[in-house]
Amino acid sequence: MSTPSQQVFVNLILNAIAAMPNGGTLRLRLRRNADEVVVQVEDTGCGIPDADIGKVFDPFYTTAMSGKGTGLGLSICYAIVKEHRGAIEAQSQYGKGSTFSVRLPALVEAGSF
């Protein structure tokens, strides 16, 4: 059983894979700023049109073929990240790929571990 925070990253990775049906590159990046951790999931898939990028976190919004997705995955990710006092954002270039960035508060102060 995965935790809600694991569910966020599993969903983002599965979405990235689905966006690359003919293969591509999936990159995961992690960095720590003074007070936050940023995880990025980047793919070289089909990308999201500019007109749709603002809708990707809306419930029931999907670009998946009928029967392939409910349109709830990213809205659930959004809710989970917000519940953890974080933020999630999407950047995309249609035909080139997408990057989803998750920002979460750091739980350990820098230099204390």
C-alpha positions in Angstrom: 0.0 0.0 0.0 1.5 3.3 -1.0 1.2 6.5 1.0 -0.5 9.6 -0.5 2.8 11.3 -1.1 4.1 8.2 -3.0 0.9 8.2 -5.0 1.7 11.6 -6.3 5.0 10.5 -7.8 3.7 7.2 -9.1 0.9 9.0 -10.9 3.3 11.6 -12.4 5.7 8.9 -13.6 2.9 6.8 -15.1 1.5 9.9 -16.8 4.9 10.6 -18.3 5.2 7.1 -19.6 1.7 7.3 -21.1 2.7 10.5 -22.9 5.6 8.6 -24.6 3.9 5.7 -26.3 6.7 5.4 -28.8 9.5 5.7 -26.2 11.3 8.7 -25.0 13.2 10.0 -22.0 11.9 10.3 -18.4 14.0 12.3 -16.0 13.5 12.7 -12.3 15.2 15.6 -10.6 15.5 16.4 -6.9 16.9 19.5 -5.4 16.8 21.1 -2.0 16.5 24.8 -1.4 16.8 26.3 2.1 13.3 25.6 3.1 11.8 23.3 0.4 12.4 20.2 -1.6 11.6 20.3 -5.3 11.0 17.1 -7.3 10.6 17.3 -11.1 9.2 14.7 -13.4 10.1 15.5 -17.0 9.3 13.6 -20.1 9.9 14.0 -23.9 6.4 13.0 -24.7 3.6 14.6 -26.7 3.3 17.7 -24.4 0.2 19.6 -23.5 -1.2 22.3 -25.7 -1.0 25.9 -24.3 -4.8 26.1 -24.3 -5.0 23.1 -22.0 -2.1 23.6 -19.6 -4.3 25.5 -17.1 -6.8 22.7 -16.9 -4.6 19.7 -16.1 -5.3 19.8 -12.4 -9.1 20.2 -12.9 -11.1 17.1 -11.9 -12.2 15.0 -14.8 -10.0 16.8 -17.3 -8.1 14.3 -19.4 -6.4 14.1 -22.8 -6.4 10.3 -22.6 -8.4 8.3 -25.1 -11.9 7.3 -23.9 -11.6 4.5 -21.4 -7.9 5.1 -20.7 -8.2 7.6 -17.9 -10.6 9.3 -15.5 -9.1 12.7 -15.4 -8.8 12.4 -11.6 -5.1 11.6 -11.3 -3.6 15.1 -11.5 -6.4 16.7 -9.4 -5.8 14.1 -6.7 -2.0 14.9 -6.9 -2.9 18.6 -6.6 -5.0 17.9 -3.4 -2.4 15.7 -1.8 0.4 18.2 -2.4 -1.7 21.1 -1.1 -2.5 19.0 2.0 1.3 18.7 2.6 1.6 22.5 2.3 3.3 22.3 -1.0 2.7 23.3 -4.6 2.6 21.5 -7.9 2.9 23.1 -11.4 3.1 22.0 -15.0 5.2 23.3 -17.8 4.9 21.9 -21.3 5.8 22.5 -24.9 3.4 20.8 -27.2 5.1 18.1 -29.2 8.3 18.3 -27.0 7.3 17.1 -23.5 6.3 18.2 -20.1 7.7 18.9 -16.7 5.8 18.6 -13.5 7.4 20.2 -10.4 6.4 19.4 -6.9 7.5 21.7 -4.1 7.3 20.5 -0.6 8.4 22.1 2.7 11.7 20.6 3.9 11.3 18.8 7.2 14.9 18.9 8.3 16.8 22.2 8.6 19.8 22.5 6.3 23.0 21.3 8.0 21.2 19.4 10.8 21.7 15.9 9.4 
